[in-house]
Amino acid sequence: MQKGNVAWFSAGKGFGFITPEGSSEDIYINIKIVRDAGFEALESGQAVGYETGDGQDGRPSVVKLTLL
């Protein structure tokens, strides 16, 4: 599982981004993944563990999430 921090998240918009440790390229996260992990929202700066897969546009997207 990779580690990173929440860069930005909006429950109202239904998505956000995680900044991986050691990288500046943010990874998309959909609210469905957040809810599947048992949460309603994320806060900027929160430490998270995550796994990625291919998103709908072919770019990496978070497919599994846990708070650290």
N, C-alpha and C positions, 0 to 999 in steps of 0.2 A: 504494500500500500504506500502510495506517495504522500508527502506532507506539504502543506501550504497554509496560506492565510486567506480569509475572505477579503477580497479587494472591494467588492460592492455587491449588494443584494437588495432587491425590491420585491417584497411579497405581492404588492399591488401590480407590478409589471410581470411577475411570474418568472423572473430569472435573475441571474447575477454572474459574478466572475470570481474565480479563485486564482491567486498568484502562487505558483509552485515555489518551493524552496529552491534557491539557486537559479531562478529564471525570472525574467520580467514579462514573459508572454502569458497573459491571463487565459484561463480555461473557463468556458461557458458551463453554467450549471442551471438546470431547469428546476422550478419549484416542485415538480413531481418527485425528483430525486431527494430533495430536502424533506418532503412529507413522507416518502417511503422510509426515510431514516428516523422518523418519529418527531420531526420538528416542523414548526410553522414558518419560521424565518431564520435568517442568519444575520449576525452583526459584523460590520466591518472590523477587520483585525482578528476575528476568531481564528484559532488554530484548528485545522481540520486534517483528517486523513481521507484519501479518496482514491478511486480507481477510474481510469478513463477508457473510453471506447470511441468509435467514430460517431460524430454527430450527423445530423441530417444533411449538413453542407459539406461533409467529408473532413471537417476539422475535428480535433479532439474535443470531447465533451465528458463531463463527470457522469459516471454511471452508478457509482456507489459512494456513500459519504458516511463519515463518522466524525464526531467532535473529539478533539484531543485535550 
